[in-house]
């Protein structure tokens, strides 16, 4: 689990996971094209990297939390299907107008124009 120390604002963010076969597309259709690398923080393609991601994101004891174990199983099942997982987030206070708009639209904007991508909301 991430623990914030110091100043914490009243900002909001929306995390998500993209499930896809092969490399992440160069563009994701929104009602505009954006470079997904601007909102993707990490991509994993195997169980070793997934376990590392889980420990980094949720703490070394993530396996003791039923919610995180359920996420792991969902992610593992996608890897077993040959998909890759790209983890990212958008925030309401990044100072980036596009990111704010994406946050306000909700994460389903990705699926609407991209039939090869599935969104797993966190």
Residue, then its C-alpha position, 0 to 999 in steps of 0.5 A: x500500500x502506498x503511504x503518503x507523507x508530508x503535504x497531501x492535497x485534496x486532489x483526486x486521481x483515477x488509476x487503471x490497468x490496460x490489458x493488451x496483446x503485444x506492445x502498447x499501441x502508439x496511440x489510444x483513440x479518445x476523441x483525440x490521439x494521445x501518447x499513452x506513455x504520458x499516462x502509463x507508469x509501468x508495463x508488465x508481461x510476465x509473472x515475475x514482473x507482476x509480483x515485483x509491481x505488486x510489491x512496489x505498488x502495494x507493499x511487500x505484504x500485499x499477499x496478506x490482503x484479500x483485495x490485492x490478492x484478487x487484483x493479482x489473480x485478475x492480472x495473472x489471468x490476463x498474462x496467462x491469456x498472452x496479454x500485457x498489463x500497462x498500469x497508469x493514472x490520471x489526476x485532477x491536479x497535475x496541472x496538465x489540461x489534457x490529463x484533467x480532461x481525461x480524469x473528468x471523462x472517466x477511464x471508459x474513454x479508452x475502450x470506446x475507440x479501442x476494441x483491442x484494449x480492455x480497461x480494468x479499473x482499480 
